[in-house]
Structure formats: structure tokens, C-alpha cells
Amino acid sequence: MSSPRLSIIIATWNAARTLERCLASIVAQSFTDWELLISDGESSDETVNLIQKHQGRISWWRSSKDDGIYDAWNRALEHAKGEYVCFLGADDELESSQALATLFTAAAERRFDLITSRGRMVDPSRRKEEIFGSSWNYKRLGRRMVVCHPGLLHHRSLFERYGMFDTRYRIAGDLEFLLRLPEELETLDVEETTVIIELGGVSRKNILARLREQRIALSHCPRFGPVRAHLVWIDKLWRYPIARLFGISH
């Protein structure tokens, strides 16, 4: 059998509240050339039962103790066969049944290293929404996470060339991976909202931990280094509370 066009990877841990919604948005896609892989961190709620309920649509899954979300993603990556790979949180969902079709229609038969789009971040507690993400920008990446990572399409060869996720990170491993990529990438930006992101994720709850890990990632990146990484960190420390107060992107 030929490999699918897309591998969708979800890491779960006690995600029963939102996983059904996430899976339903995938199954509803008009674009069907995908495989689904779920790496569960030994959930103690109904997550595994939900996975088993939908296992007819799942190419690979396992439930065992892991070392965090990036370890879970790496384990699934070892089994992924798609030309492209995207990562969804268990509390994310695809925007509409046309979300994947929109991306792959835009890509046509061309090969891209990254395909970016937009995410709609939803804060249920504050009844607030925000559109997030932009095209790939090598020079701006680091000061900000310029792309919307949930739903970002990575060509699978990137993981073969630049390695997988660094499991020492708990929150900023996706940023650290993107910082390894070179400037000369073939990228496509699709200016459409393709994914809905619930603002309850670990990176949004643990702001200081997220900023600290981002500083560490920047420190190890040759084009930033320790001094510039600390300057970026200090800049974010004072900007974040102001941005949060006025409800603007941070």
C-alpha cells in the first residue's frame, strides 16, 4: 500500500473530556488521505476506552508511561508513514470538514518543508477568541512563536534531517525543534483558519515555565546564544502581563 499524504499525531493523558470532539473533527474531513496515531501516557480516566472505541480509524496507538508530550510525539513519529506530519492536542479540533482539503488543495503536487495556516484560540472561561499564526519567518522565530504549531504540516524528511523532539523540554520542545531548521526552507502559507485551539493547554497554564524553557531553547540556538536569549526573556517578562491585561496577542 502507498503511504498516506498525512500522518496526524495526538498525544493524550487523561484527555477524555475533549478527545471525542478532536477525533470527530478528523473523521469528518472531506480529505481522507490521512492516518491517525495516538500516543497515550497511561491515562487513568476514560481516554483509553475512547481510543479503543475509535480504533478502526486509528493506524497505531499505545498506552504506556512516557516522559512527556515530546516523548509521546517521538514514539508516534517512529510509526508515522505520511509524507507530512501534523500534531494536534487532544483539546484541539479541526476548524471545519474542509480544513485539510484547503491545505492540500493549496499545496497541490508540490513539495514543501512546512505548510502554515491559522489557528483560532478559544478561551471558554472568558468567552474570548483570537486568530493566531502567520507565515514562516526565520528571523522572527524565537522572539515569538510566529507559526501556529497545532495543525502545522511538517514534511516528514525534516525529522530525518534534523532529528526528533528533545524530550528534556516539557513545554517548548516544538519551538526548539523549529529553531533547528535552516533559513532556506520551502514553505507555503495558507491564510485560512484550519484548527481550533482550547486555551487550557500546558503551555498556556504555566507561563513562567514556558518562558524559562523558551529562554533555554534560545540559549542553545547559535543565532541567539545566552546573552540574547536573556534579553528576549526579560522583554517577554514585562510585556506578558500588559498583553494579558489588554487582551492582545503575546
Number of C-alpha atoms within 10 A of each C-alpha: 3 6 13 15 17 25 27 23 27 25 24 26 22 17 20 20 12 16 22 18 15 18 22 14 17 23 16 13 18 14 19 14 14 23 21 22 24 24 25 26 22 16 17 11 13 13 23 22 12 15 22 12 12 14 15 8 16 17 16 15 20 16 17 10 14 16 12 18 24 22 23 26 23 20 20 23 21 9 13 23 18 21 17 24 25 20 20 22 20 25 22 28 26 27 20 18 17 14 21 23 17 19 22 17 10 14 16 8 8 9 14 15 17 20 25 26 27 25 27 22 19 18 14 11 8 7 7 11 15 15 17 19 20 17 18 22 13 15 10 10 15 22 18 12 20 18 22 23 22 23 27 23 25 22 20 20 13 18 15 9 9 13 12 19 22 15 17 13 21 18 24 24 21 18 22 21 17 18 20 15 14 9 11 8 12 12 18 20 17 18 14 15 20 26 26 25 26 19 19 15 14 13 15 13 11 11 14 12 16 18 20 16 21 25 26 19 23 26 17 15 16 10 13 19 15 16 12 15 22 18 14 18 20 13 12 17 15 10 12 15 12 13 13 11 8 8 11 10 10 12
